[in-house]
Amino acid sequence: MRVIIYFHPQRTIVSRWVMDAGVPTLTLYQEVGTEVPLSNVISSSDDVTAVIHSSNVVLHSYPIDPEEDLAERRTFEIATCLPHLHADDDVVLDVSMAALLHKTQWQGLLVFGGGKTKCLLESLTGRYTIVPDILLDVQAALATVPVQASPWVLIGKRGATWYRVLIGVDHTLQYLDTYLAEPTLSAGEVVRDAVLELRAATGAFIERVLLFGDGLTKSTFEDIKETVLHSGIEAGRLQPFRTVRAEIDPETKAKIVSKSHLLGPLVGAALLTVPTEV
């Protein structure tokens, strides 16, 4: 049985999946308190994917020169910019970025697994796979949105942090960063400015944005949609469960639909074999 556990700060979400004719099918969705022992809801024989919320993930991005020794540069960046990294606990995932921003290419490092996350993972038994939620949000978005004729942006908040992802016409991640927003701006103004900055930096005419994440209420979505429209940008909301099946009761299904913009990592993990196993 495939079990995907999302360690969200407000709730721990446990979902169970089976494959039905090659399509992931949700058979259980359960929200439990963050203090509830996971031994009460999973067994050691389950195939577990642990999804880490971005509030417990560090993203470090740095410019690169294709002619330099990239392995040596990576080592330098970790030693210089991530001095508190614990080799025994932390996982470091490389994020390759093909896009040029102001004619410069970037590389990313996602760091997670230590600190508070280590305490969360100690409640798991047996072997499990661990992955940050933002990569699974991307996976869910790519599965939901068909290939576009022009680049588009996936943007949303995880905790207090805005994440911005550029998707290219080849339907792959081209750029990922965290976006520092002015606290006085509305959500609509933040998204508008984030997209317009990417337009200017890449030279691509981006006219579509897909929204996800924490705090995306109906009123917030409408504010964003109206604000960005004045800049020629069409806004939609991530609906990841369109790509999978669900064999659950109607009440639970309605709950999931109302929170679907939060739950992309569940679908992303169900669709993807992720690279980090411990």
DRENLOTOR-74196 format. One record per residue (C-alpha): z, y, x; residue number from 1; residue in one letter. Coordinates in nm, 2 decimals, m for minus. Each point is the difference from the previous one (the first is absolute). Example, Ala and Ser with C-alpha at 12.3 -4.5 7.8 and 13.67 -1.06 7.14 Angstrom:
// DRENLOTOR-74196
<rec <0.78, m0.45, 1.23>, 1, "a">
<rec <m0.07, 0.34, 0.14>, 2, "s">
This chain:
// DRENLOTOR-74196
<rec <0.00, 0.00, 0.00>, 1, "m">
<rec <m0.10, 0.34, 0.14>, 2, "r">
<rec <0.29, 0.25, m0.03>, 3, "v">
<rec <m0.05, 0.37, 0.08>, 4, "i">
<rec <0.32, 0.21, 0.04>, 5, "i">
<rec <m0.03, 0.38, 0.00>, 6, "y">
<rec <0.30, 0.17, 0.16>, 7, "f">
<rec <m0.02, 0.33, m0.19>, 8, "h">
<rec <0.30, 0.23, 0.06>, 9, "p">
<rec <0.07, 0.02, m0.38>, 10, "q">
<rec <m0.05, m0.37, m0.08>, 11, "r">
<rec <m0.10, m0.33, 0.16>, 12, "t">
<rec <m0.30, m0.15, m0.18>, 13, "i">
<rec <m0.06, m0.37, 0.01>, 14, "v">
<rec <m0.33, m0.13, m0.12>, 15, "s">
<rec <m0.14, m0.36, m0.01>, 16, "r">
<rec <m0.37, m0.08, 0.02>, 17, "w">
<rec <m0.23, m0.30, m0.02>, 18, "v">
<rec <m0.37, m0.02, 0.06>, 19, "m">
<rec <m0.21, m0.07, m0.31>, 20, "d">
<rec <m0.37, m0.07, 0.07>, 21, "a">
<rec <0.03, 0.21, 0.31>, 22, "g">
<rec <0.17, 0.29, m0.18>, 23, "v">
<rec <0.36, 0.10, 0.07>, 24, "p">
<rec <0.20, m0.04, m0.32>, 25, "t">
<rec <0.34, 0.16, m0.05>, 26, "l">
<rec <0.25, m0.24, m0.16>, 27, "t">
<rec <0.33, 0.18, 0.05>, 28, "l">
<rec <0.10, 0.37, 0.04>, 29, "y">
<rec <0.37, 0.07, 0.05>, 30, "q">
<rec <0.18, 0.32, 0.11>, 31, "e">
<rec <0.34, m0.06, 0.15>, 32, "v">
<rec <0.26, 0.23, 0.15>, 33, "g">
<rec <m0.02, 0.07, 0.37>, 34, "t">
<rec <0.34, m0.17, 0.04>, 35, "e">
<rec <m0.10, m0.33, m0.17>, 36, "v">
<rec <m0.02, m0.29, 0.25>, 37, "p">
<rec <m0.36, m0.12, 0.02>, 38, "l">
<rec <0.12, m0.36, 0.02>, 39, "s">
<rec <0.06, 0.04, m0.37>, 40, "n">
<rec <m0.37, 0.05, m0.08>, 41, "v">
<rec <m0.20, m0.18, 0.28>, 42, "i">
<rec <0.02, m0.33, 0.18>, 43, "s">
<rec <m0.05, m0.10, 0.36>, 44, "s">
<rec <m0.32, m0.18, m0.10>, 45, "s">
<rec <m0.17, 0.31, m0.14>, 46, "d">
<rec <m0.29, 0.16, 0.19>, 47, "d">
<rec <0.15, 0.35, 0.03>, 48, "v">
<rec <m0.16, 0.33, 0.08>, 49, "t">
<rec <0.25, 0.28, 0.06>, 50, "a">
<rec <m0.14, 0.35, m0.07>, 51, "v">
<rec <0.18, 0.29, 0.17>, 52, "i">
<rec <0.01, 0.34, m0.17>, 53, "h">
<rec <m0.14, 0.28, 0.21>, 54, "s">
<rec <0.34, 0.18, 0.01>, 55, "s">
<rec <0.08, m0.27, 0.26>, 56, "n">
<rec <m0.33, 0.02, 0.19>, 57, "v">
<rec <m0.10, 0.24, 0.28>, 58, "v">
<rec <m0.36, 0.10, 0.03>, 59, "l">
<rec <m0.10, 0.14, 0.34>, 60, "h">
<rec <m0.36, 0.13, 0.04>, 61, "s">
<rec <m0.16, 0.12, 0.32>, 62, "y">
<rec <m0.34, 0.12, 0.12>, 63, "p">
<rec <m0.20, m0.23, 0.22>, 64, "i">
<rec <m0.29, 0.03, 0.24>, 65, "d">
<rec <m0.23, m0.31, m0.02>, 66, "p">
<rec <m0.04, 0.01, 0.37>, 67, "e">
<rec <0.37, m0.03, 0.09>, 68, "e">
<rec <0.20, m0.33, 0.03>, 69, "d">
<rec <0.11, m0.04, m0.36>, 70, "l">
<rec <0.27, m0.26, 0.08>, 71, "a">
<rec <0.15, 0.22, 0.26>, 72, "e">
<rec <m0.01, 0.30, m0.23>, 73, "r">
<rec <0.17, m0.21, m0.27>, 74, "r">
<rec <0.28, m0.09, 0.24>, 75, "t">
<rec <0.04, 0.36, 0.09>, 76, "f">
<rec <0.02, 0.11, m0.36>, 77, "e">
<rec <0.27, m0.25, m0.08>, 78, "i">
<rec <0.21, 0.08, 0.30>, 79, "a">
<rec <m0.03, 0.38, m0.05>, 80, "t">
<rec <m0.01, 0.04, m0.38>, 81, "c">
<rec <0.19, m0.30, m0.12>, 82, "l">
<rec <0.29, m0.03, 0.24>, 83, "p">
<rec <0.24, m0.16, m0.25>, 84, "h">
<rec <m0.23, m0.29, m0.07>, 85, "l">
<rec <0.18, m0.34, 0.03>, 86, "h">
<rec <m0.23, m0.26, 0.14>, 87, "a">
<rec <0.20, m0.29, m0.14>, 88, "d">
<rec <0.01, 0.14, m0.36>, 89, "d">
<rec <m0.28, 0.25, m0.06>, 90, "d">
<rec <m0.35, m0.10, m0.08>, 91, "v">
<rec <m0.29, 0.22, 0.11>, 92, "v">
<rec <m0.33, m0.02, m0.18>, 93, "l">
<rec <m0.31, 0.18, 0.13>, 94, "d">
<rec <m0.21, 0.20, m0.25>, 95, "v">
<rec <m0.35, 0.06, 0.12>, 96, "s">
<rec <m0.16, 0.31, m0.12>, 97, "m">
<rec <m0.38, 0.06, 0.02>, 98, "a">
<rec <m0.01, 0.35, m0.14>, 99, "a">
<rec <m0.04, 0.30, 0.22>, 100, "l">
<rec <0.22, 0.30, m0.09>, 101, "l">
<rec <m0.13, 0.31, 0.17>, 102, "h">
<rec <m0.20, m0.23, 0.22>, 103, "k">
<rec <0.30, m0.20, 0.11>, 104, "t">
<rec <0.08, m0.36, m0.07>, 105, "q">
<rec <0.36, m0.11, m0.08>, 106, "w">
<rec <0.20, m0.32, 0.03>, 107, "q">
<rec <0.31, m0.09, m0.20>, 108, "g">
<rec <0.32, m0.21, 0.05>, 109, "l">
<rec <0.21, m0.12, m0.29>, 110, "l">
<rec <0.35, m0.09, 0.10>, 111, "v">
<rec <0.25, m0.19, m0.22>, 112, "f">
<rec <0.23, m0.30, m0.01>, 113, "g">
<rec <0.31, 0.14, 0.18>, 114, "g">
<rec <0.30, 0.20, m0.12>, 115, "g">
<rec <0.05, 0.00, m0.38>, 116, "k">
<rec <m0.30, m0.23, m0.04>, 117, "t">
<rec <0.16, m0.26, 0.22>, 118, "k">
<rec <0.30, m0.01, m0.24>, 119, "c">
<rec <m0.23, m0.05, m0.30>, 120, "l">
<rec <m0.18, m0.29, 0.17>, 121, "l">
<rec <0.32, m0.18, 0.09>, 122, "e">
<rec <0.03, m0.09, m0.37>, 123, "s">
<rec <m0.32, m0.21, 0.03>, 124, "l">
<rec <0.00, m0.37, 0.11>, 125, "t">
<rec <m0.28, m0.20, 0.15>, 126, "g">
<rec <m0.32, 0.16, 0.13>, 127, "r">
<rec <m0.15, 0.31, m0.15>, 128, "y">
<rec <m0.27, 0.26, 0.06>, 129, "t">
<rec <0.09, 0.36, 0.03>, 130, "i">
<rec <m0.23, 0.30, m0.07>, 131, "v">
<rec <0.04, 0.37, m0.08>, 132, "p">
<rec <m0.09, 0.11, m0.35>, 133, "d">
<rec <m0.26, 0.27, 0.10>, 134, "i">
<rec <m0.24, m0.26, 0.14>, 135, "l">
<rec <0.03, m0.20, m0.32>, 136, "l">
<rec <m0.06, 0.31, m0.21>, 137, "d">
<rec <m0.32, 0.04, 0.19>, 138, "v">
<rec <m0.09, m0.36, m0.06>, 139, "q">
<rec <0.06, 0.03, m0.37>, 140, "a">
<rec <m0.21, 0.32, m0.02>, 141, "a">
<rec <m0.29, m0.16, 0.18>, 142, "l">
<rec <0.01, m0.29, m0.24>, 143, "a">
<rec <0.01, 0.23, m0.30>, 144, "t">
<rec <m0.26, 0.27, 0.09>, 145, "v">
<rec <m0.36, m0.11, 0.05>, 146, "p">
<rec <m0.19, 0.12, 0.30>, 147, "v">
<rec <m0.07, 0.37, m0.02>, 148, "q">
<rec <m0.30, 0.20, 0.12>, 149, "a">
<rec <0.23, 0.25, 0.17>, 150, "s">
<rec <0.34, m0.01, 0.17>, 151, "p">
<rec <0.31, 0.02, m0.22>, 152, "w">
<rec <0.37, 0.04, 0.05>, 153, "v">
<rec <0.30, m0.21, m0.11>, 154, "l">
<rec <0.31, 0.22, m0.01>, 155, "i">
<rec <0.35, m0.03, m0.12>, 156, "g">
<rec <0.37, 0.02, 0.07>, 157, "k">
<rec <0.23, m0.27, 0.13>, 158, "r">
<rec <0.35, 0.14, m0.02>, 159, "g">
<rec <m0.02, 0.36, 0.12>, 160, "a">
<rec <m0.31, m0.06, 0.21>, 161, "t">
<rec <m0.37, 0.06, m0.10>, 162, "w">
<rec <m0.24, m0.25, 0.14>, 163, "y">
<rec <m0.37, 0.08, 0.03>, 164, "r">
<rec <m0.27, m0.26, 0.05>, 165, "v">
<rec <m0.37, 0.06, 0.05>, 166, "l">
<rec <m0.23, m0.27, m0.12>, 167, "i">
<rec <m0.36, 0.00, 0.14>, 168, "g">
<rec <m0.33, m0.09, m0.16>, 169, "v">
<rec <0.04, m0.34, 0.17>, 170, "d">
<rec <0.30, m0.06, m0.22>, 171, "h">
<rec <0.25, m0.01, 0.28>, 172, "t">
<rec <0.30, 0.20, 0.12>, 173, "l">
<rec <m0.13, 0.28, 0.22>, 174, "q">
<rec <0.31, 0.21, 0.04>, 175, "y">
<rec <0.37, m0.02, m0.09>, 176, "l">
<rec <0.27, 0.26, 0.04>, 177, "d">
<rec <0.31, 0.15, m0.15>, 178, "t">
<rec <m0.06, 0.35, m0.15>, 179, "y">
<rec <0.27, 0.27, 0.05>, 180, "l">
<rec <0.00, 0.19, m0.33>, 181, "a">
<rec <0.15, 0.35, m0.05>, 182, "e">
<rec <0.31, m0.05, m0.23>, 183, "p">
<rec <m0.11, 0.30, m0.22>, 184, "t">
<rec <m0.33, m0.16, m0.10>, 185, "l">
<rec <m0.05, m0.21, m0.31>, 186, "s">
<rec <m0.13, m0.35, 0.03>, 187, "a">
<rec <m0.34, 0.11, m0.11>, 188, "g">
<rec <m0.01, 0.27, 0.27>, 189, "e">
<rec <0.11, m0.26, 0.26>, 190, "v">
<rec <m0.27, m0.24, m0.09>, 191, "v">
<rec <m0.27, 0.27, m0.02>, 192, "r">
<rec <0.09, 0.14, 0.35>, 193, "d">
<rec <0.03, m0.35, 0.15>, 194, "a">
<rec <m0.35, m0.09, m0.12>, 195, "v">
<rec <m0.15, 0.34, 0.10>, 196, "l">
<rec <0.14, m0.04, 0.35>, 197, "e">
<rec <m0.17, m0.34, 0.04>, 198, "l">
<rec <m0.32, 0.15, m0.13>, 199, "r">
<rec <0.02, 0.27, 0.27>, 200, "a">
<rec <0.11, m0.24, 0.28>, 201, "a">
<rec <m0.26, m0.27, m0.06>, 202, "t">
<rec <m0.29, 0.20, m0.14>, 203, "g">
<rec <m0.02, m0.25, m0.29>, 204, "a">
<rec <m0.03, 0.12, m0.36>, 205, "f">
<rec <0.29, m0.19, m0.16>, 206, "i">
<rec <m0.01, 0.03, m0.37>, 207, "e">
<rec <0.22, m0.29, m0.12>, 208, "r">
<rec <0.37, m0.06, 0.05>, 209, "v">
<rec <0.21, m0.30, m0.12>, 210, "l">
<rec <0.37, 0.06, m0.06>, 211, "l">
<rec <0.29, m0.24, 0.04>, 212, "f">
<rec <0.36, m0.02, 0.09>, 213, "g">
<rec <0.35, 0.12, m0.08>, 214, "d">
<rec <0.05, 0.29, m0.24>, 215, "g">
<rec <m0.35, m0.02, m0.16>, 216, "l">
<rec <0.11, 0.08, m0.35>, 217, "t">
<rec <m0.25, 0.07, m0.28>, 218, "k">
<rec <0.06, 0.37, 0.03>, 219, "s">
<rec <m0.03, 0.00, 0.38>, 220, "t">
<rec <m0.33, m0.19, m0.03>, 221, "f">
<rec <m0.14, 0.25, m0.25>, 222, "e">
<rec <0.10, 0.29, 0.22>, 223, "d">
<rec <m0.17, m0.16, 0.30>, 224, "i">
<rec <m0.31, m0.09, m0.20>, 225, "k">
<rec <m0.04, 0.36, m0.14>, 226, "e">
<rec <0.07, 0.17, 0.33>, 227, "t">
<rec <m0.24, m0.20, 0.22>, 228, "v">
<rec <m0.28, 0.02, m0.26>, 229, "l">
<rec <m0.03, 0.37, 0.08>, 230, "h">
<rec <m0.10, m0.10, 0.36>, 231, "s">
<rec <m0.26, m0.25, m0.12>, 232, "g">
<rec <0.23, m0.30, 0.04>, 233, "i">
<rec <0.03, m0.28, m0.26>, 234, "e">
<rec <0.35, m0.16, m0.01>, 235, "a">
<rec <0.09, m0.35, m0.13>, 236, "g">
<rec <0.31, m0.22, 0.01>, 237, "r">
<rec <0.03, m0.33, 0.17>, 238, "l">
<rec <m0.01, m0.29, m0.24>, 239, "q">
<rec <0.04, m0.30, 0.22>, 240, "p">
<rec <0.06, m0.26, m0.26>, 241, "f">
<rec <m0.36, 0.02, m0.12>, 242, "r">
<rec <m0.09, m0.24, 0.29>, 243, "t">
<rec <0.25, m0.28, m0.08>, 244, "v">
<rec <0.12, m0.20, m0.30>, 245, "r">
<rec <0.35, m0.01, m0.16>, 246, "a">
<rec <0.16, m0.28, m0.19>, 247, "e">
<rec <0.32, 0.18, m0.10>, 248, "i">
<rec <0.15, 0.12, m0.33>, 249, "d">
<rec <m0.13, 0.32, m0.17>, 250, "p">
<rec <0.31, 0.20, 0.07>, 251, "e">
<rec <m0.01, m0.06, 0.37>, 252, "t">
<rec <m0.37, 0.06, 0.00>, 253, "k">
<rec <0.05, 0.34, m0.16>, 254, "a">
<rec <0.27, 0.09, 0.26>, 255, "k">
<rec <m0.24, m0.09, 0.28>, 256, "i">
<rec <m0.28, 0.21, m0.15>, 257, "v">
<rec <0.23, 0.30, m0.02>, 258, "s">
<rec <0.09, m0.04, 0.37>, 259, "k">
<rec <m0.34, m0.12, 0.13>, 260, "s">
<rec <m0.04, 0.30, 0.23>, 261, "h">
<rec <0.32, m0.11, 0.18>, 262, "l">
<rec <m0.09, m0.37, 0.02>, 263, "l">
<rec <m0.32, m0.01, 0.20>, 264, "g">
<rec <0.18, m0.18, 0.29>, 265, "p">
<rec <0.07, m0.30, m0.23>, 266, "l">
<rec <m0.37, m0.04, m0.07>, 267, "v">
<rec <m0.11, 0.09, 0.35>, 268, "g">
<rec <0.22, m0.28, 0.14>, 269, "a">
<rec <m0.12, m0.24, m0.26>, 270, "a">
<rec <m0.36, 0.07, 0.10>, 271, "l">
<rec <0.05, 0.02, 0.38>, 272, "l">
<rec <0.11, m0.24, 0.27>, 273, "t">
<rec <0.20, 0.24, 0.21>, 274, "v">
<rec <0.03, m0.02, 0.38>, 275, "p">
<rec <0.37, 0.00, 0.09>, 276, "t">
<rec <0.21, m0.31, m0.04>, 277, "e">
<rec <0.36, m0.05, 0.11>, 278, "v">
